Amino acid sequence: MEEGRPVTGIRYICVGCGAEVTSEQLSLTPEIKCPFCGYRVLKKARPQIVKRVKAV
Ligand SMILES: [Zn+2]
């Protein structure tokens, strides 16, 4: 499976300063790093999934 499309809506959390970085912001720089502090370790933040419960 090849996925060439950039996935939007994914957020990353900078391990260094804790800032939230979007995938769009990361795409602006040639390498993955925090645009705020320059730290290169980012972890994926889980997208907020809204669970809908059917009312029976
Ligand atoms: Zn940072």
N, CA, C, O and the ligand as a Tripos MOL2 file, in Angstrom:
@<TRIPOS>MOLECULE
protein
  225   223    57     0     0
PROTEIN
NO_CHARGES

@<TRIPOS>ATOM
      1 N           0.8240   -1.2090    0.0000 N.3       1 MET1
      2 CA          0.0000    0.0000    0.0000 C.3       1 MET1
      3 C           0.8560    1.2570    0.0000 C.2       1 MET1
      4 O           1.7050    1.4530    0.8700 O.2       1 MET1
      5 N           0.6190    2.0790   -0.9690 N.am      2 GLU2
      6 CA          1.3530    3.3320   -0.9950 C.3       2 GLU2
      7 C           0.4060    4.4880   -0.7250 C.2       2 GLU2
      8 O          -0.6450    4.6300   -1.3510 O.2       2 GLU2
      9 N           0.8050    5.2820    0.2000 N.am      3 GLU3
     10 CA         -0.0210    6.4350    0.5150 C.3       3 GLU3
     11 C           0.7760    7.7020    0.2540 C.2       3 GLU3
     12 O           1.6080    8.1090    1.0650 O.2       3 GLU3
     13 N           0.5120    8.3080   -0.8750 N.am      4 GLY4
     14 CA          1.2710    9.4920   -1.2440 C.3       4 GLY4
     15 C           0.6570   10.7700   -0.7330 C.2       4 GLY4
     16 O           1.2900   11.8250   -0.7040 O.2       4 GLY4
     17 N          -0.5750   10.6530   -0.3380 N.am      5 ARG5
     18 CA         -1.2340   11.8800    0.1060 C.3       5 ARG5
     19 C          -0.8270   12.2280    1.5310 C.2       5 ARG5
     20 O          -0.7630   11.3690    2.4110 O.2       5 ARG5
     21 N          -0.5580   13.4890    1.7270 N.am      6 PRO6
     22 CA         -0.2820   13.9080    3.1080 C.3       6 PRO6
     23 C          -1.5510   13.8140    3.9400 C.2       6 PRO6
     24 O          -2.6280   14.2700    3.5540 O.2       6 PRO6
     25 N          -1.3730   13.2200    5.0640 N.am      7 VAL7
     26 CA         -2.5290   13.0790    5.9420 C.3       7 VAL7
     27 C          -2.6890   14.3450    6.7630 C.2       7 VAL7
     28 O          -1.7950   14.7350    7.5150 O.2       7 VAL7
     29 N          -3.8000   14.9560    6.6140 N.am      8 THR8
     30 CA         -4.0370   16.1870    7.3620 C.3       8 THR8
     31 C          -4.8480   15.8810    8.6110 C.2       8 THR8
     32 O          -5.5500   14.8740    8.7060 O.2       8 THR8
     33 N          -4.7220   16.7640    9.5290 N.am      9 GLY9
     34 CA         -5.5140   16.6110   10.7320 C.3       9 GLY9
     35 C          -4.7970   15.8560   11.8330 C.2       9 GLY9
     36 O          -5.3040   15.7240   12.9470 O.2       9 GLY9
     37 N          -3.6000   15.3560   11.5050 N.am     10 ILE10
     38 CA         -2.8430   14.6580   12.5330 C.3      10 ILE10
     39 C          -2.0520   15.6690   13.3530 C.2      10 ILE10
     40 O          -1.4060   16.5630   12.8050 O.2      10 ILE10
     41 N          -2.1090   15.5190   14.6240 N.am     11 ARG11
     42 CA         -1.3770   16.4430   15.4830 C.3      11 ARG11
     43 C          -0.2500   15.7110   16.1810 C.2      11 ARG11
     44 O          -0.3370   14.5250   16.5020 O.2      11 ARG11
     45 N           0.7990   16.4610   16.4000 N.am     12 TYR12
     46 CA          1.9410   15.9130   17.1140 C.3      12 TYR12
     47 C           2.2020   16.7460   18.3590 C.2      12 TYR12
     48 O           1.9300   17.9450   18.4030 O.2      12 TYR12
     49 N           2.7230   16.0910   19.3380 N.am     13 ILE13
     50 CA          3.0850   16.7920   20.5580 C.3      13 ILE13
     51 C           4.6010   16.7770   20.6800 C.2      13 ILE13
     52 O           5.2280   15.7180   20.6430 O.2      13 ILE13
     53 N           5.1780   17.9560   20.8260 N.am     14 CYS14
     54 CA          6.6170   18.0510   20.9990 C.3      14 CYS14
     55 C           6.9940   17.5390   22.3800 C.2      14 CYS14
     56 O           6.4460   17.9780   23.3910 O.2      14 CYS14
     57 N           7.9260   16.6120   22.4080 N.am     15 VAL15
     58 CA          8.3520   16.0610   23.6860 C.3      15 VAL15
     59 C           9.1610   17.0870   24.4670 C.2      15 VAL15
     60 O           9.1950   17.0650   25.6970 O.2      15 VAL15
     61 N           9.8110   17.9860   23.7340 N.am     16 GLY16
     62 CA         10.6630   18.9650   24.3780 C.3      16 GLY16
     63 C           9.8880   20.0450   25.1230 C.2      16 GLY16
     64 O          10.1320   20.2860   26.3050 O.2      16 GLY16
     65 N           8.9520   20.6960   24.4280 N.am     17 CYS17
     66 CA          8.2590   21.8170   25.0440 C.3      17 CYS17
     67 C           6.7680   21.5540   25.2180 C.2      17 CYS17
     68 O           6.0600   22.3350   25.8550 O.2      17 CYS17
     69 N           6.3050   20.4650   24.6540 N.am     18 GLY18
     70 CA          4.9010   20.1120   24.8450 C.3      18 GLY18
     71 C           3.9480   20.8600   23.9340 C.2      18 GLY18
     72 O           2.7320   20.8210   24.1210 O.2      18 GLY18
     73 N           4.5100   21.5390   22.9490 N.am     19 ALA19
     74 CA          3.6620   22.2920   22.0370 C.3      19 ALA19
     75 C           2.9550   21.3450   21.0770 C.2      19 ALA19
     76 O           3.4610   20.2760   20.7380 O.2      19 ALA19
     77 N           1.7920   21.7620   20.6570 N.am     20 GLU20
     78 CA          1.0470   20.9640   19.7010 C.3      20 GLU20
     79 C           1.4070   21.4220   18.3000 C.2      20 GLU20
     80 O           1.2880   22.6030   17.9720 O.2      20 GLU20
     81 N           1.8440   20.4880   17.4840 N.am     21 VAL21
     82 CA          2.2690   20.8040   16.1350 C.3      21 VAL21
     83 C           1.4110   20.0260   15.1550 C.2      21 VAL21
     84 O           1.2290   18.8170   15.2970 O.2      21 VAL21
     85 N           0.8920   20.7150   14.1790 N.am     22 THR22
     86 CA          0.0620   20.0300   13.2030 C.3      22 THR22
     87 C           0.9280   19.4920   12.0700 C.2      22 THR22
     88 O           2.0600   19.9300   11.8630 O.2      22 THR22
     89 N           0.3680   18.5370   11.3490 N.am     23 SER23
     90 CA          1.1100   17.9560   10.2370 C.3      23 SER23
     91 C           1.3820   18.9960    9.1660 C.2      23 SER23
     92 O           2.3550   18.8960    8.4190 O.2      23 SER23
     93 N           0.5150   19.9940    9.0980 N.am     24 GLU24
     94 CA          0.7330   21.0640    8.1310 C.3      24 GLU24
     95 C           1.9850   21.8650    8.4890 C.2      24 GLU24
     96 O           2.7660   22.2530    7.6210 O.2      24 GLU24
     97 N           2.1490   22.0950    9.7630 N.am     25 GLN25
     98 CA          3.3280   22.8450   10.1990 C.3      25 GLN25
     99 C           4.5900   22.0400    9.9540 C.2      25 GLN25
    100 O           5.6340   22.5910    9.6060 O.2      25 GLN25
    101 N           4.4870   20.7370   10.1390 N.am     26 LEU26
    102 CA          5.6530   19.8910    9.9350 C.3      26 LEU26
    103 C           6.0370   19.8360    8.4620 C.2      26 LEU26
    104 O           7.2110   19.7020    8.1180 O.2      26 LEU26
    105 N           5.0370   19.9400    7.6040 N.am     27 SER27
    106 CA          5.3120   19.8490    6.1720 C.3      27 SER27
    107 C           6.0410   21.0860    5.6690 C.2      27 SER27
    108 O           6.5950   21.0790    4.5700 O.2      27 SER27
    109 N           6.0430   22.1360    6.4620 N.am     28 LEU28
    110 CA          6.7120   23.3640    6.0500 C.3      28 LEU28
    111 C           8.2240   23.2640    6.2010 C.2      28 LEU28
    112 O           8.9780   23.9840    5.5460 O.2      28 LEU28
    113 N           8.6490   22.3700    7.0660 N.am     29 THR29
    114 CA         10.0780   22.2310    7.3020 C.3      29 THR29
    115 C          10.5770   20.9470    6.6430 C.2      29 THR29
    116 O           9.8450   19.9590    6.5780 O.2      29 THR29
    117 N          11.8150   20.9540    6.1570 N.am     30 PRO30
    118 CA         12.3680   19.7780    5.4680 C.3      30 PRO30
    119 C          12.5330   18.5790    6.3930 C.2      30 PRO30
    120 O          12.5010   17.4340    5.9410 O.2      30 PRO30
    121 N          12.7050   18.8310    7.6520 N.am     31 GLU31
    122 CA         12.8410   17.7230    8.5710 C.3      31 GLU31
    123 C          11.8380   17.8750    9.7090 C.2      31 GLU31
    124 O          11.3730   18.9680   10.0310 O.2      31 GLU31
    125 N          11.5370   16.7550   10.2850 N.am     32 ILE32
    126 CA         10.5360   16.7870   11.3410 C.3      32 ILE32
    127 C          11.1440   17.3060   12.6300 C.2      32 ILE32
    128 O          11.9770   16.6520   13.2570 O.2      32 ILE32
    129 N          10.7140   18.4750   13.0010 N.am     33 LYS33
    130 CA         11.1370   19.0100   14.2850 C.3      33 LYS33
    131 C          10.1520   20.0710   14.7310 C.2      33 LYS33
    132 O           9.3810   20.6170   13.9410 O.2      33 LYS33
    133 N          10.2040   20.3380   16.0030 N.am     34 CYS34
    134 CA          9.2950   21.3180   16.5710 C.3      34 CYS34
    135 C           9.6320   22.7090   16.0610 C.2      34 CYS34
    136 O          10.7720   23.1510   16.2030 O.2      34 CYS34
    137 N           8.6660   23.4150   15.4660 N.am     35 PRO35
    138 CA          8.9210   24.7650   14.9610 C.3      35 PRO35
    139 C           9.1270   25.7720   16.0810 C.2      35 PRO35
    140 O           9.5700   26.8940   15.8370 O.2      35 PRO35
    141 N           8.8150   25.3870   17.2780 N.am     36 PHE36
    142 CA          8.9140   26.3280   18.4010 C.3      36 PHE36
    143 C          10.2600   26.2420   19.1070 C.2      36 PHE36
    144 O          10.8980   27.2570   19.3840 O.2      36 PHE36
    145 N          10.6790   25.0130   19.3940 N.am     37 CYS37
    146 CA         11.9170   24.8800   20.1620 C.3      37 CYS37
    147 C          12.9930   24.1150   19.3960 C.2      37 CYS37
    148 O          14.1440   24.0520   19.8280 O.2      37 CYS37
    149 N          12.6130   23.5330   18.2560 N.am     38 GLY38
    150 CA         13.6060   22.8380   17.4500 C.3      38 GLY38
    151 C          13.8660   21.4080   17.8760 C.2      38 GLY38
    152 O          14.7290   20.7360   17.3110 O.2      38 GLY38
    153 N          13.1340   20.9400   18.8590 N.am     39 TYR39
    154 CA         13.3110   19.5710   19.3190 C.3      39 TYR39
    155 C          12.8410   18.6040   18.2460 C.2      39 TYR39
    156 O          11.8510   18.8460   17.5540 O.2      39 TYR39
    157 N          13.5720   17.5060   18.1230 N.am     40 ARG40
    158 CA         13.2640   16.6090   16.9990 C.3      40 ARG40
    159 C          12.4290   15.4090   17.3820 C.2      40 ARG40
    160 O          12.1340   14.5540   16.5480 O.2      40 ARG40
    161 N          12.0630   15.3490   18.5990 N.am     41 VAL41
    162 CA         11.2560   14.2040   19.0110 C.3      41 VAL41
    163 C           9.8090   14.6490   19.2010 C.2      41 VAL41
    164 O           9.4780   15.4310   20.0920 O.2      41 VAL41
    165 N           8.9810   14.1250   18.3400 N.am     42 LEU42
    166 CA          7.5690   14.4480   18.4230 C.3      42 LEU42
    167 C           6.7790   13.1550   18.5300 C.2      42 LEU42
    168 O           7.1100   12.1500   17.9020 O.2      42 LEU42
    169 N           5.7710   13.2000   19.3060 N.am     43 LYS43
    170 CA          4.9320   12.0170   19.3900 C.3      43 LYS43
    171 C           3.5600   12.3380   18.8250 C.2      43 LYS43
    172 O           3.0630   13.4620   18.9060 O.2      43 LYS43
    173 N           2.9830   11.3190   18.2610 N.am     44 LYS44
    174 CA          1.6730   11.5140   17.6700 C.3      44 LYS44
    175 C           0.6160   11.6910   18.7500 C.2      44 LYS44
    176 O           0.5540   10.9510   19.7330 O.2      44 LYS44
    177 N          -0.1940   12.6830   18.5280 N.am     45 ALA45
    178 CA         -1.3320   12.8430   19.4170 C.3      45 ALA45
    179 C          -2.5270   12.1830   18.7630 C.2      45 ALA45
    180 O          -2.7990   12.3660   17.5760 O.2      45 ALA45
    181 N          -3.2030   11.4420   19.5380 N.am     46 ARG46
    182 CA         -4.3670   10.7640   18.9710 C.3      46 ARG46
    183 C          -5.4470   11.7670   18.6210 C.2      46 ARG46
    184 O          -5.7640   12.6610   19.4060 O.2      46 ARG46
    185 N          -6.0040   11.6100   17.4420 N.am     47 PRO47
    186 CA         -7.1150   12.4860   17.0730 C.3      47 PRO47
    187 C          -8.2980   12.2300   17.9830 C.2      47 PRO47
    188 O          -8.5510   11.1170   18.4450 O.2      47 PRO47
    189 N          -8.9860   13.2910   18.2080 N.am     48 GLN48
    190 CA        -10.1430   13.1540   19.0790 C.3      48 GLN48
    191 C         -11.2550   12.4230   18.3490 C.2      48 GLN48
    192 O         -11.7980   12.8790   17.3430 O.2      48 GLN48
    193 N         -11.5510   11.3020   18.8930 N.am     49 ILE49
    194 CA        -12.6020   10.4900   18.2900 C.3      49 ILE49
    195 C         -13.8790   10.6340   19.1210 C.2      49 ILE49
    196 O         -13.9340   10.3360   20.3140 O.2      49 ILE49
    197 N         -14.8640   11.0970   18.4290 N.am     50 VAL50
    198 CA        -16.1380   11.2690   19.1210 C.3      50 VAL50
    199 C         -16.9730   10.0130   18.9270 C.2      50 VAL50
    200 O         -17.3640    9.6530   17.8170 O.2      50 VAL50
    201 N         -17.2170    9.3920   20.0100 N.am     51 LYS51
    202 CA        -18.0430    8.1890   19.9160 C.3      51 LYS51
    203 C         -19.5150    8.5650   20.0160 C.2      51 LYS51
    204 O         -19.9580    9.3000   20.8980 O.2      51 LYS51
    205 N         -20.2130    8.0310   19.0870 N.am     52 ARG52
    206 CA        -21.6480    8.2960   19.1240 C.3      52 ARG52
    207 C         -22.3630    7.0420   19.5740 C.2      52 ARG52
    208 O         -22.2220    5.9630   18.9990 O.2      52 ARG52
    209 N         -23.0940    7.2210   20.5660 N.am     53 VAL53
    210 CA        -23.8400    6.0830   21.0880 C.3      53 VAL53
    211 C         -25.3010    6.2320   20.6820 C.2      53 VAL53
    212 O         -25.9550    7.2490   20.9130 O.2      53 VAL53
    213 N         -25.7490    5.1910   20.0870 N.am     54 LYS54
    214 CA        -27.1480    5.2310   19.6810 C.3      54 LYS54
    215 C         -28.0720    5.1900   20.8940 C.2      54 LYS54
    216 O         -27.9360    4.3720   21.8030 O.2      54 LYS54
    217 N         -28.9850    6.0890   20.8530 N.am     55 ALA55
    218 CA        -29.9730    6.0700   21.9220 C.3      55 ALA55
    219 C         -31.0560    5.0790   21.5340 C.2      55 ALA55
    220 O         -31.7510    5.2380   20.5310 O.2      55 ALA55
    221 N         -31.1690    4.1000   22.3220 N.am     56 VAL56
    222 CA        -32.1740    3.0640   22.0090 C.3      56 VAL56
    223 C         -33.5070    3.4290   22.6550 C.2      56 VAL56
    224 O         -34.4830    2.6920   22.5150 O.2      56 VAL56
    225 ZN          9.0120   22.0300   21.0730 Zn       57 ZN57
@<TRIPOS>BOND
     1     1     2 1
     2     2     3 1
     3     3     4 2
     4     3     5 am
     5     5     6 1
     6     6     7 1
     7     7     8 2
     8     7     9 am
     9     9    10 1
    10    10    11 1
    11    11    12 2
    12    11    13 am
    13    13    14 1
    14    14    15 1
    15    15    16 2
    16    15    17 am
    17    17    18 1
    18    18    19 1
    19    19    20 2
    20    19    21 am
    21    21    22 1
    22    22    23 1
    23    23    24 2
    24    23    25 am
    25    25    26 1
    26    26    27 1
    27    27    28 2
    28    27    29 am
    29    29    30 1
    30    30    31 1
    31    31    32 2
    32    31    33 am
    33    33    34 1
    34    34    35 1
    35    35    36 2
    36    35    37 am
    37    37    38 1
    38    38    39 1
    39    39    40 2
    40    39    41 am
    41    41    42 1
    42    42    43 1
    43    43    44 2
    44    43    45 am
    45    45    46 1
    46    46    47 1
    47    47    48 2
    48    47    49 am
    49    49    50 1
    50    50    51 1
    51    51    52 2
    52    51    53 am
    53    53    54 1
    54    54    55 1
    55    55    56 2
    56    55    57 am
    57    57    58 1
    58    58    59 1
    59    59    60 2
    60    59    61 am
    61    61    62 1
    62    62    63 1
    63    63    64 2
    64    63    65 am
    65    65    66 1
    66    66    67 1
    67    67    68 2
    68    67    69 am
    69    69    70 1
    70    70    71 1
    71    71    72 2
    72    71    73 am
    73    73    74 1
    74    74    75 1
    75    75    76 2
    76    75    77 am
    77    77    78 1
    78    78    79 1
    79    79    80 2
    80    79    81 am
    81    81    82 1
    82    82    83 1
    83    83    84 2
    84    83    85 am
    85    85    86 1
    86    86    87 1
    87    87    88 2
    88    87    89 am
    89    89    90 1
    90    90    91 1
    91    91    92 2
    92    91    93 am
    93    93    94 1
    94    94    95 1
    95    95    96 2
    96    95    97 am
    97    97    98 1
    98    98    99 1
    99    99   100 2
   100    99   101 am
   101   101   102 1
   102   102   103 1
   103   103   104 2
   104   103   105 am
   105   105   106 1
   106   106   107 1
   107   107   108 2
   108   107   109 am
   109   109   110 1
   110   110   111 1
   111   111   112 2
   112   111   113 am
   113   113   114 1
   114   114   115 1
   115   115   116 2
   116   115   117 am
   117   117   118 1
   118   118   119 1
   119   119   120 2
   120   119   121 am
   121   121   122 1
   122   122   123 1
   123   123   124 2
   124   123   125 am
   125   125   126 1
   126   126   127 1
   127   127   128 2
   128   127   129 am
   129   129   130 1
   130   130   131 1
   131   131   132 2
   132   131   133 am
   133   133   134 1
   134   134   135 1
   135   135   136 2
   136   135   137 am
   137   137   138 1
   138   138   139 1
   139   139   140 2
   140   139   141 am
   141   141   142 1
   142   142   143 1
   143   143   144 2
   144   143   145 am
   145   145   146 1
   146   146   147 1
   147   147   148 2
   148   147   149 am
   149   149   150 1
   150   150   151 1
   151   151   152 2
   152   151   153 am
   153   153   154 1
   154   154   155 1
   155   155   156 2
   156   155   157 am
   157   157   158 1
   158   158   159 1
   159   159   160 2
   160   159   161 am
   161   161   162 1
   162   162   163 1
   163   163   164 2
   164   163   165 am
   165   165   166 1
   166   166   167 1
   167   167   168 2
   168   167   169 am
   169   169   170 1
   170   170   171 1
   171   171   172 2
   172   171   173 am
   173   173   174 1
   174   174   175 1
   175   175   176 2
   176   175   177 am
   177   177   178 1
   178   178   179 1
   179   179   180 2
   180   179   181 am
   181   181   182 1
   182   182   183 1
   183   183   184 2
   184   183   185 am
   185   185   186 1
   186   186   187 1
   187   187   188 2
   188   187   189 am
   189   189   190 1
   190   190   191 1
   191   191   192 2
   192   191   193 am
   193   193   194 1
   194   194   195 1
   195   195   196 2
   196   195   197 am
   197   197   198 1
   198   198   199 1
   199   199   200 2
   200   199   201 am
   201   201   202 1
   202   202   203 1
   203   203   204 2
   204   203   205 am
   205   205   206 1
   206   206   207 1
   207   207   208 2
   208   207   209 am
   209   209   210 1
   210   210   211 1
   211   211   212 2
   212   211   213 am
   213   213   214 1
   214   214   215 1
   215   215   216 2
   216   215   217 am
   217   217   218 1
   218   218   219 1
   219   219   220 2
   220   219   221 am
   221   221   222 1
   222   222   223 1
   223   223   224 2
@<TRIPOS>SUBSTRUCTURE
     1 MET1         2 RESIDUE 1 A MET
     2 GLU2         6 RESIDUE 1 A GLU
     3 GLU3        10 RESIDUE 1 A GLU
     4 GLY4        14 RESIDUE 1 A GLY
     5 ARG5        18 RESIDUE 1 A ARG
     6 PRO6        22 RESIDUE 1 A PRO
     7 VAL7        26 RESIDUE 1 A VAL
     8 THR8        30 RESIDUE 1 A THR
     9 GLY9        34 RESIDUE 1 A GLY
    10 ILE10       38 RESIDUE 1 A ILE
    11 ARG11       42 RESIDUE 1 A ARG
    12 TYR12       46 RESIDUE 1 A TYR
    13 ILE13       50 RESIDUE 1 A ILE
    14 CYS14       54 RESIDUE 1 A CYS
    15 VAL15       58 RESIDUE 1 A VAL
    16 GLY16       62 RESIDUE 1 A GLY
    17 CYS17       66 RESIDUE 1 A CYS
    18 GLY18       70 RESIDUE 1 A GLY
    19 ALA19       74 RESIDUE 1 A ALA
    20 GLU20       78 RESIDUE 1 A GLU
    21 VAL21       82 RESIDUE 1 A VAL
    22 THR22       86 RESIDUE 1 A THR
    23 SER23       90 RESIDUE 1 A SER
    24 GLU24       94 RESIDUE 1 A GLU
    25 GLN25       98 RESIDUE 1 A GLN
    26 LEU26      102 RESIDUE 1 A LEU
    27 SER27      106 RESIDUE 1 A SER
    28 LEU28      110 RESIDUE 1 A LEU
    29 THR29      114 RESIDUE 1 A THR
    30 PRO30      118 RESIDUE 1 A PRO
    31 GLU31      122 RESIDUE 1 A GLU
    32 ILE32      126 RESIDUE 1 A ILE
    33 LYS33      130 RESIDUE 1 A LYS
    34 CYS34      134 RESIDUE 1 A CYS
    35 PRO35      138 RESIDUE 1 A PRO
    36 PHE36      142 RESIDUE 1 A PHE
    37 CYS37      146 RESIDUE 1 A CYS
    38 GLY38      150 RESIDUE 1 A GLY
    39 TYR39      154 RESIDUE 1 A TYR
    40 ARG40      158 RESIDUE 1 A ARG
    41 VAL41      162 RESIDUE 1 A VAL
    42 LEU42      166 RESIDUE 1 A LEU
    43 LYS43      170 RESIDUE 1 A LYS
    44 LYS44      174 RESIDUE 1 A LYS
    45 ALA45      178 RESIDUE 1 A ALA
    46 ARG46      182 RESIDUE 1 A ARG
    47 PRO47      186 RESIDUE 1 A PRO
    48 GLN48      190 RESIDUE 1 A GLN
    49 ILE49      194 RESIDUE 1 A ILE
    50 VAL50      198 RESIDUE 1 A VAL
    51 LYS51      202 RESIDUE 1 A LYS
    52 ARG52      206 RESIDUE 1 A ARG
    53 VAL53      210 RESIDUE 1 A VAL
    54 LYS54      214 RESIDUE 1 A LYS
    55 ALA55      218 RESIDUE 1 A ALA
    56 VAL56      222 RESIDUE 1 A VAL
    57 ZN57       225 GROUP 0 **** ****
